């Protein structure tokens, strides 16, 4: 039983690892990606102070109702969590967002992206950020 459970956990870890990855674009700019055809729930948490540069998402087809949100998960506590971006995805196939002002995060802050994706559109999400340390 233990061996079977261990193999199952390895398979789950491998699947999750393929669906989400952080890639260094230059010496200070990084890109986190997530892909799938189910509900989107991914967190950007570089572990150092960072600035959000842009968000890009591509969908396999339009007509995917619901809002894509980016919510700060503040290390200071839930009373500081805030939705910093929300986009209705009903007629979207391609979307690029550049914050109007700098969004600076501490090393322990996270940014959570969520979208119900009830129409099970295949998506590709890219989040670009600059490490400040």
Rosetta silent file (secondary structure, phi, psi, omega in degrees, C-alpha in Angstrom):
SEQUENCE: XXXXXXXXXXXXXXXXXXXXXXXXXXXXXXXXXXXXXXXXXXXXXXXXXXXXXXXXXXXXXXXXXXXXXXXXXXXXXXXXXXXXXXXXXXXXXXXXXXXXXXXXXXXXXXXXXXXXXXXXXXXXXXXXXXXXX
SCORE:     score description
SCORE:     0.000 S_00000001
   1 L     0.000  -43.474 -179.669    0.000    0.000    0.000 S_00000001
   2 H   -63.140  -40.372 -179.542    2.796    2.436    0.899 S_00000001
   3 H   -64.421  -42.193  178.367    4.591    1.751   -2.389 S_00000001
   4 H   -63.988  -41.461  178.941    1.390    2.377   -4.394 S_00000001
   5 H   -65.589  -41.300  178.696    0.711    5.635   -2.530 S_00000001
   6 H   -61.415  -44.458  179.045    4.294    6.774   -3.098 S_00000001
   7 H   -63.814  -39.911  178.178    4.002    6.104   -6.849 S_00000001
   8 H   -62.338  -43.953  179.191    0.688    7.977   -6.967 S_00000001
   9 H   -63.904  -37.729  177.853    2.238   11.005   -5.250 S_00000001
  10 H   -64.660  -43.090  178.571    5.152   10.977   -7.699 S_00000001
  11 H   -63.374  -44.309  178.575    2.752   10.899  -10.659 S_00000001
  12 H   -62.019  -44.850  179.209    0.689   13.767   -9.185 S_00000001
  13 H   -60.890  -42.142  179.853    3.864   15.791   -8.536 S_00000001
  14 H   -62.848  -41.375  179.196    5.066   15.198  -12.105 S_00000001
  15 H   -64.605  -45.675 -179.716    1.719   16.355  -13.519 S_00000001
  16 H   -64.581  -39.066 -179.902    1.658   19.506  -11.383 S_00000001
  17 H   -62.866  -35.925  178.949    5.283   20.237  -12.267 S_00000001
  18 H   -72.417  -27.137 -175.702    4.484   20.133  -15.990 S_00000001
  19 H   -83.527  -16.573 -176.151    1.523   22.467  -15.569 S_00000001
  20 E  -142.190  131.968 -179.010    3.437   25.236  -13.743 S_00000001
  21 E  -152.643  148.864  173.824    6.982   26.451  -14.201 S_00000001
  22 E  -110.198  132.938 -176.956    9.209   29.452  -13.493 S_00000001
  23 E  -129.678  136.136  176.097   11.743   30.397  -16.171 S_00000001
  24 E   -81.264  123.030 -178.814   14.500   32.986  -16.077 S_00000001
  25 L   -91.413  -39.825  175.301   14.094   35.351  -19.052 S_00000001
  26 L  -145.914 -168.130 -176.068   17.083   37.585  -18.276 S_00000001
  27 L   -66.525  -20.390  178.927   19.337   38.210  -15.298 S_00000001
  28 L  -127.365  -14.917 -176.218   16.455   39.884  -13.354 S_00000001
  29 E   -99.780  134.306 -178.403   13.255   39.118  -15.271 S_00000001
  30 E  -125.087  159.629  177.910   11.390   35.861  -14.689 S_00000001
  31 E  -133.772  126.089  171.907    8.326   34.241  -16.186 S_00000001
  32 E  -103.041  140.930 -179.517    5.917   31.885  -14.437 S_00000001
  33 E  -129.877  152.327  173.921    3.593   29.848  -16.631 S_00000001
  34 E  -144.849  144.086  178.322    0.521   27.705  -16.096 S_00000001
  35 E  -143.711  155.151  178.548   -1.528   25.750  -18.604 S_00000001
  36 E   168.093 -176.296  177.514   -4.554   23.512  -18.507 S_00000001
  37 L  -134.925   29.265  178.101   -8.200   23.008  -19.458 S_00000001
  38 L  -129.007 -172.613  177.806   -9.662   23.075  -15.948 S_00000001
  39 L   -55.326  137.829  178.845  -10.151   25.790  -13.337 S_00000001
  40 E   -89.977  125.535  176.353   -7.131   28.075  -13.156 S_00000001
  41 E  -150.268   97.550 -177.741   -5.632   28.366   -9.682 S_00000001
  42 E  -138.296  152.257 -176.688   -1.969   29.297   -9.618 S_00000001
  43 E  -124.331  133.518  172.366    0.271   31.297   -7.307 S_00000001
  44 E  -100.705  120.068 -177.314    3.310   33.410   -8.108 S_00000001
  45 L  -148.049   79.012 -175.286    5.654   33.390   -5.118 S_00000001
  46 L   -64.706  -22.072  179.982    9.287   34.023   -6.105 S_00000001
  47 L    86.040    3.168  173.827   10.541   34.107   -2.500 S_00000001
  48 L  -135.513  166.603  174.727   12.313   37.460   -2.953 S_00000001
  49 L   -60.855  141.372 -175.112   11.041   41.025   -3.261 S_00000001
  50 E  -153.668  161.646  178.038    9.550   41.452   -6.733 S_00000001
  51 E  -123.237  132.329  176.557    7.599   43.704   -9.097 S_00000001
  52 E   -76.142  128.464 -179.468    4.832   42.494  -11.385 S_00000001
  53 E  -100.852  -48.768 -179.523    5.577   43.485  -14.988 S_00000001
  54 E  -164.938  162.892  176.770    2.810   41.913  -17.096 S_00000001
  55 E  -131.988  133.982  175.555    0.299   39.116  -17.456 S_00000001
  56 E  -129.208  140.611  175.579   -0.597   37.338  -20.707 S_00000001
  57 E  -141.800  139.872  175.085   -3.230   34.708  -21.281 S_00000001
  58 E  -123.815  135.793  177.066   -4.379   32.859  -24.388 S_00000001
  59 E  -114.006  151.377 -179.825   -7.555   30.763  -24.563 S_00000001
  60 L   -68.169  -23.847  178.774   -8.384   28.076  -27.111 S_00000001
  61 L  -162.658  155.205  176.808  -11.745   29.788  -27.812 S_00000001
  62 L   -77.732  175.906  176.468  -13.824   32.721  -26.611 S_00000001
  63 L    90.883   25.426  179.517  -16.992   32.343  -24.618 S_00000001
  64 L  -101.760   94.547 -174.365  -15.479   31.320  -21.316 S_00000001
  65 L   -64.696  159.427  177.881  -17.619   33.101  -18.726 S_00000001
  66 L   106.300  163.958 -178.719  -16.356   34.295  -15.361 S_00000001
  67 E  -101.018  135.521  168.086  -13.657   36.642  -14.160 S_00000001
  68 E   -85.394  127.605 -178.937   -9.938   35.977  -14.113 S_00000001
  69 E  -124.067  150.971  171.121   -8.625   37.562  -10.909 S_00000001
  70 E  -121.004  118.824 -175.505   -5.231   38.371   -9.458 S_00000001
  71 E  -123.289  129.461  175.818   -5.346   38.634   -5.678 S_00000001
  72 E   -71.331  128.750  170.303   -2.523   39.621   -3.339 S_00000001
  73 E  -105.172   90.511 -171.160   -1.986   37.083   -0.587 S_00000001
  74 L   -74.937  135.559  177.800   -0.192   39.458    1.765 S_00000001
  75 L   -64.773  -24.544 -178.760    2.307   38.091    4.237 S_00000001
  76 L   -71.549  -14.837  177.310    1.075   40.751    6.692 S_00000001
  77 L   131.071  164.123 -176.337   -2.279   38.963    6.965 S_00000001
  78 H   -59.160  -27.990  179.141   -5.674   38.495    5.356 S_00000001
  79 H   -67.784  -10.605  177.531   -6.776   42.018    6.171 S_00000001
  80 H  -106.005   -2.481  177.401   -4.227   43.208    3.580 S_00000001
  81 L   -67.384  139.665 -178.538   -5.235   40.797    0.805 S_00000001
  82 E  -150.538  143.537  171.916   -6.702   42.640   -2.179 S_00000001
  83 E   -77.542  117.926 -178.456   -7.892   41.898   -5.690 S_00000001
  84 E   -98.876  -11.059  179.270   -5.522   43.952   -7.860 S_00000001
  85 E  -160.210  138.884  176.287   -6.990   42.885  -11.206 S_00000001
  86 E  -145.027  131.940 -177.027  -10.204   41.324  -12.462 S_00000001
  87 E  -135.915  124.506  173.898  -11.126   40.638  -16.083 S_00000001
  88 E   -68.020  126.932 -174.519  -14.376   39.235  -17.518 S_00000001
  89 L   -98.626    7.233 -173.571  -13.297   36.388  -19.816 S_00000001
  90 L   -53.605  -44.817 -176.001  -16.593   36.004  -21.740 S_00000001
  91 L  -115.168   20.748 -174.812  -15.307   37.321  -25.082 S_00000001
  92 L   -96.641  136.041  164.956  -11.550   36.956  -24.550 S_00000001
  93 L  -119.594  -33.282  177.328   -9.169   34.738  -26.481 S_00000001
  94 E  -134.911  136.497 -177.299   -5.980   36.789  -26.006 S_00000001
  95 E  -147.732  134.598  174.397   -5.267   39.268  -23.248 S_00000001
  96 E  -127.420  131.165  179.579   -2.209   41.227  -22.140 S_00000001
  97 E  -126.847  126.611  171.971   -2.222   43.322  -18.957 S_00000001
  98 L  -113.497  120.419  178.126    0.428   45.793  -17.845 S_00000001
  99 L   -57.119  140.095 -179.658   -0.233   47.305  -14.390 S_00000001
 100 L   -68.749  -30.573  178.602   -0.670   51.085  -14.601 S_00000001
 101 L  -127.986  160.624  178.130    1.504   51.576  -11.509 S_00000001
 102 L   -60.380  131.309  170.848    4.264   49.484   -9.969 S_00000001
 103 E  -108.822  104.559 -175.994    2.950   46.555   -7.967 S_00000001
 104 E  -102.040  136.207 -178.388    5.740   45.756   -5.507 S_00000001
 105 E  -123.898  146.842  174.422    5.676   42.604   -3.380 S_00000001
 106 L   -78.351  173.815 -179.356    7.769   41.517   -0.395 S_00000001
 107 L   -64.335  -22.931 -177.703    9.628   38.227   -0.381 S_00000001
 108 L  -106.556    0.397  173.442    6.768   36.572    1.493 S_00000001
 109 L   -78.164  151.999  176.424    3.868   38.090   -0.485 S_00000001
 110 E  -130.297  159.862  174.899    2.166   35.967   -3.125 S_00000001
 111 E  -123.888  116.515 -176.809   -0.083   36.715   -6.080 S_00000001
 112 E   -99.588  127.552  175.192   -2.916   34.236   -6.633 S_00000001
 113 E  -105.183  135.663 -178.630   -4.565   33.876  -10.049 S_00000001
 114 E  -144.774  144.976  175.927   -7.991   32.257  -10.227 S_00000001
 115 E  -163.050  130.073 -175.341  -10.652   31.611  -12.869 S_00000001
 116 L   -64.331  -36.085  179.079  -13.469   29.049  -12.810 S_00000001
 117 L    50.279   49.664 -177.817  -13.100   28.142  -16.524 S_00000001
 118 L   -61.775  -24.550  178.907  -16.498   26.434  -16.519 S_00000001
 119 L   -87.470    4.937  179.065  -16.316   26.032  -20.322 S_00000001
 120 L    49.453   45.988  173.369  -13.011   24.118  -19.948 S_00000001
 121 L   -70.783  143.026  173.002  -11.097   26.273  -22.428 S_00000001
 122 L   -77.020  130.693 -177.488   -7.446   25.378  -22.770 S_00000001
 123 E  -125.268  156.995  170.608   -5.397   28.298  -21.446 S_00000001
 124 E  -132.026  115.038 -178.592   -1.807   29.408  -21.353 S_00000001
 125 E  -108.743  131.500  175.521   -0.985   31.945  -18.635 S_00000001
 126 E  -125.594  129.424  178.748    2.322   33.832  -18.498 S_00000001
 127 E  -121.554  116.431 -179.751    3.234   36.121  -15.594 S_00000001
 128 E  -100.424  135.628  179.250    6.342   38.274  -16.023 S_00000001
 129 E  -148.429  160.191  178.591    8.039   39.825  -12.988 S_00000001
 130 E  -111.599  127.967  174.271   11.320   41.399  -11.936 S_00000001
 131 E   -77.990  131.693 -173.773   13.208   40.165   -8.906 S_00000001
 132 L   -97.017   -9.374  179.298   14.308   43.191   -6.875 S_00000001
 133 L  -101.630    0.000    0.000   16.987   41.546   -4.701 S_00000001
